[in-house]
Amino acid sequence: MTIASLLEPITGQPGPARLTHASDWMQGRTLYGGASALVAYTMAMRAFPGLPPLRAGQVAFVAPVGEDITLTAEIIRQGRNVTQVRSEIQSDGKVALSAFWLFGEGREANALAPAAPPENWPGAPEDCEAVTHSFAPSFVAKNFELRYGQPQGADHGATVRRWARLTEDHNLDPVSKLVLMGDVMPPGAMRAMQRQGPISSINWSFNVLDPESRSRDGWYVAENASQHADLGYSSERLRLWDADGKQVLDGIQCVAVFG
């Protein structure tokens, strides 16, 4: 089921909405984080048409997001170049997701410091082995094609890296695709866990480095790396690179590690 079907009920008007195709994007009892973030982002875009490109987002995953929701969006501040918008998803009368979006017009560059190329580049996606979905959430098997982005059997520390692309193009604009895909990998802390147990994203803050990204054949390298894990939480760095090795998204996330 295309993501357009999930987003169709979002009109930009505040009020209730029913996501009739949410089942294809569920992760347990809640929407997959990238999909729920995209719902909130789409609400902001449809509520205020003509916004400049998205430069950054801050998303708080507060509670499960299901089919029946209420959406709101408001402009917090609108300047000459930058507009800041808050959108929220409510379930059962309580906030389930709160997002803060920063939209900004491009300007002539005064600072130039391109992101460094990734270490241990895995090579072209077509040269990497396909990943089976036997242990992945159902939304991954339904919506994503994955290929290994790290040598199998090697010690990768607390880092998970894969080639990923949507199984359908979905006719998404470039930024919507990055929001949808940016959180697709499991936390790197998964590799550092001493015993099996549930994990849950609490928030996600990211910067869009290329709002016009159109990677070859839709492939991106997605990486989640735990920078520090202890006391039941992991601080993660999330990054996306296009098929040419250009970084297009840079983010951080707090993850709860149970068990």
C-alpha positions as CSV (number, residue, x, y, z in Angstrom):
1,M,0.0,0.0,0.0
2,T,1.5,3.3,-1.0
3,I,2.3,6.0,1.6
4,A,0.0,8.3,-0.3
5,S,-2.9,6.2,0.9
6,L,-1.8,6.7,4.5
7,L,-1.4,10.4,4.0
8,E,-4.6,11.0,2.0
9,P,-6.8,11.8,5.1
10,I,-4.5,14.6,6.1
11,T,-6.1,17.8,4.7
12,G,-4.2,20.4,6.6
13,Q,-7.3,21.3,8.6
14,P,-7.0,20.7,12.3
15,G,-9.3,18.0,13.7
16,P,-9.8,14.2,13.7
17,A,-8.5,11.9,10.9
18,R,-8.6,8.2,10.4
19,L,-5.5,6.6,8.9
20,T,-7.3,3.7,7.2
21,H,-4.1,2.2,5.8
22,A,-2.0,2.5,9.0
23,S,-1.8,-1.3,9.4
24,D,0.8,-1.5,6.6
25,W,3.1,0.8,8.6
26,M,2.6,-0.4,12.1
27,Q,5.4,-1.4,14.4
28,G,3.7,-3.3,17.2
29,R,0.9,-1.1,18.5
30,T,2.2,2.2,17.0
31,L,3.0,3.6,13.6
32,Y,6.7,3.2,12.6
33,G,8.5,6.3,13.7
34,G,9.4,7.6,10.2
35,A,5.7,7.1,9.1
36,S,4.3,9.0,12.2
37,A,6.9,11.8,11.7
38,L,5.8,12.0,8.1
39,V,2.2,12.3,9.1
40,A,3.1,15.3,11.3
41,Y,5.3,16.8,8.6
42,T,2.6,16.4,6.0
43,M,0.1,18.1,8.3
44,A,2.5,21.1,8.6
45,M,3.0,21.3,4.8
46,R,-0.7,21.0,3.9
47,A,-1.7,23.5,6.7
48,F,0.7,26.1,5.4
49,P,1.4,25.7,1.6
50,G,4.3,27.5,0.2
51,L,6.7,26.9,3.0
52,P,10.5,27.1,2.2
53,P,12.4,23.8,2.2
54,L,12.7,21.9,5.5
55,R,16.1,22.3,7.2
56,A,15.5,20.5,10.5
57,G,13.0,18.6,12.6
58,Q,12.6,17.7,16.2
59,V,10.2,14.9,16.9
60,A,9.1,13.6,20.3
61,F,7.5,10.1,20.2
62,V,5.3,10.5,23.3
63,A,2.7,7.6,23.0
64,P,1.5,5.0,20.4
65,V,0.0,6.4,17.2
66,G,-2.8,4.3,15.8
67,E,-5.5,4.7,13.1
68,D,-7.8,7.3,14.9
69,I,-5.9,10.5,15.5
70,T,-6.4,14.3,15.9
71,L,-4.0,16.6,14.0
72,T,-3.0,20.2,14.8
73,A,-0.4,22.6,13.3
74,E,0.6,26.2,14.0
75,I,3.2,28.7,12.9
76,I,5.3,29.6,15.9
77,R,7.4,32.3,14.1
78,Q,7.7,33.4,10.5
79,G,10.7,35.6,9.6
80,R,12.1,36.8,6.3
81,N,13.9,33.5,5.6
82,V,12.9,31.0,8.3
83,T,9.5,29.7,9.4
84,Q,9.1,27.5,12.5
85,V,6.0,25.3,12.7
86,R,4.8,23.0,15.4
87,S,2.5,20.0,14.5
88,E,1.1,17.4,16.8
89,I,-0.7,14.1,16.7
90,Q,-3.1,13.3,19.5
91,S,-4.7,9.9,20.3
92,D,-7.5,9.5,22.9
93,G,-7.3,13.2,23.7
94,K,-3.6,13.1,24.6
95,V,-0.5,14.1,22.7
96,A,1.1,11.0,21.0
97,L,3.7,12.9,18.9
98,S,4.9,16.5,19.0
99,A,7.1,17.9,16.2
100,F,8.9,21.2,15.6
101,W,9.8,21.9,12.0
102,L,12.3,24.5,10.8
103,F,11.8,25.7,7.2
104,G,14.3,28.0,5.6
105,E,15.1,29.6,2.3
106,G,18.5,28.9,0.8
107,R,21.1,31.7,0.9
108,E,24.5,32.4,-0.8
109,A,26.9,30.2,1.1
110,N,29.3,32.0,3.5
111,A,30.4,28.8,5.3
112,L,31.5,25.8,3.3
113,A,32.3,22.6,5.1
114,P,30.9,19.5,3.3
115,A,30.2,16.4,5.4
116,A,33.1,14.0,5.4
117,P,32.7,10.9,3.2
118,P,31.6,7.8,5.1
119,E,34.1,5.3,6.4
120,N,34.1,1.8,5.1
121,W,31.8,2.5,2.1
122,P,30.0,-0.7,1.3
123,G,30.1,-0.3,-2.5
124,A,27.1,-0.2,-4.8
125,P,23.8,-1.6,-3.5
126,E,23.6,-4.0,-6.4
127,D,26.9,-5.5,-5.3
128,C,25.7,-6.1,-1.8
129,E,23.7,-9.1,-0.6
130,A,20.0,-8.7,0.1
131,V,18.8,-8.8,3.7
132,T,16.0,-11.2,4.6
133,H,13.2,-9.8,6.8
134,S,12.7,-12.8,9.0
135,F,13.3,-10.8,12.2
136,A,12.3,-7.4,11.0
137,P,9.0,-5.7,11.9
138,S,6.2,-6.3,9.3
139,F,6.3,-2.8,8.0
140,V,9.8,-3.3,6.8
141,A,9.0,-6.4,4.8
142,K,6.0,-4.7,3.3
143,N,7.6,-1.4,2.4
144,F,11.4,-1.6,2.2
145,E,14.2,-3.4,0.3
146,L,17.3,-3.8,2.4
147,R,20.9,-4.8,1.5
148,Y,23.9,-5.3,3.7
149,G,26.0,-2.2,4.2
150,Q,28.6,-3.9,6.5
151,P,30.6,-7.1,6.0
152,Q,28.7,-10.0,7.5
153,G,30.3,-11.7,10.5
154,A,32.6,-8.8,11.4
155,D,32.5,-6.9,14.7
156,H,30.7,-3.6,13.9
157,G,30.5,-2.4,17.5
158,A,27.1,-0.8,18.2
159,T,26.4,0.3,14.7
160,V,23.8,-1.0,12.2
161,R,24.2,0.1,8.6
162,R,22.2,-1.0,5.6
163,W,21.4,0.0,2.0
164,A,17.6,0.8,2.0
165,R,15.0,1.9,-0.5
166,L,11.2,1.9,-0.6
167,T,9.7,-1.0,-2.6
168,E,7.5,1.6,-4.3
169,D,8.5,5.1,-5.2
170,H,5.2,6.5,-3.7
171,N,5.6,9.8,-5.7
172,L,7.0,11.4,-2.6
173,D,8.9,14.7,-2.7
174,P,12.6,14.4,-1.7
175,V,12.2,15.7,1.9
176,S,9.2,13.5,2.6
177,K,11.2,10.5,1.5
178,L,14.1,11.4,3.8
179,V,11.7,11.8,6.8
180,L,10.1,8.4,6.0
181,M,13.4,6.6,5.6
182,G,15.6,8.3,8.2
183,D,14.5,6.2,11.1
184,V,14.2,2.8,9.3
185,M,17.2,1.1,11.0
186,P,17.0,-0.5,14.4
187,P,19.1,1.3,17.1
188,G,22.8,0.5,17.2
189,A,22.3,-0.4,20.9
190,M,20.7,-3.6,19.7
191,R,24.2,-4.9,19.0
192,A,25.4,-4.0,22.5
193,M,22.5,-5.6,24.4
194,Q,23.6,-8.3,26.8
195,R,20.2,-10.1,26.5
196,Q,17.1,-9.7,24.3
197,G,14.5,-7.1,25.2
198,P,12.3,-4.5,23.7
199,I,13.7,-1.1,22.5
200,S,11.7,2.1,21.8
201,S,12.6,5.4,20.2
202,I,11.8,8.4,22.5
203,N,12.8,11.2,20.2
204,W,14.5,12.1,16.9
205,S,16.2,15.3,16.0
206,F,17.7,15.7,12.5
207,N,19.1,18.2,10.0
208,V,18.3,17.9,6.3
209,L,21.6,18.5,4.4
210,D,20.1,18.2,0.9
211,P,16.4,19.0,0.6
212,E,16.6,18.1,-3.2
213,S,18.2,14.7,-2.7
214,R,17.2,12.2,-5.5
215,S,19.5,9.2,-5.0
216,R,20.1,6.8,-7.8
217,D,17.3,4.2,-8.0
218,G,16.0,5.4,-4.6
219,W,18.9,3.7,-2.6
220,Y,20.3,5.3,0.5
221,V,22.7,4.0,3.1
222,A,21.0,4.2,6.5
223,E,23.1,4.0,9.7
224,N,22.2,4.0,13.4
225,A,25.2,4.1,15.8
226,S,25.0,4.1,19.6
227,Q,27.3,6.7,20.9
228,H,26.7,5.8,24.6
229,A,24.4,3.2,26.2
230,D,23.8,2.8,29.9
231,L,21.1,2.9,32.6
232,G,18.4,1.8,30.2
233,Y,19.0,4.5,27.5
234,S,21.1,4.8,24.3
235,S,22.2,8.0,22.6
236,E,22.2,7.3,18.9
237,R,23.5,9.0,15.8
238,L,21.4,8.5,12.7
239,R,22.7,9.3,9.2
240,L,21.6,8.8,5.6
241,W,23.9,8.9,2.5
242,D,22.9,8.8,-1.1
243,A,24.2,6.2,-3.6
244,D,27.2,8.5,-4.4
245,G,28.3,8.6,-0.8
246,K,26.9,12.2,-0.2
247,Q,25.4,12.6,3.3
248,V,21.9,14.0,3.1
249,L,20.5,13.6,6.7
250,D,22.2,13.9,10.1
251,G,20.4,13.2,13.3
252,I,20.4,12.1,16.9
253,Q,18.0,10.0,18.9
254,C,17.3,8.8,22.5
255,V,16.3,5.2,22.7
256,A,14.9,3.3,25.7
257,V,16.5,-0.1,26.1
258,F,14.4,-2.5,28.2
259,G,15.0,-6.0,29.5
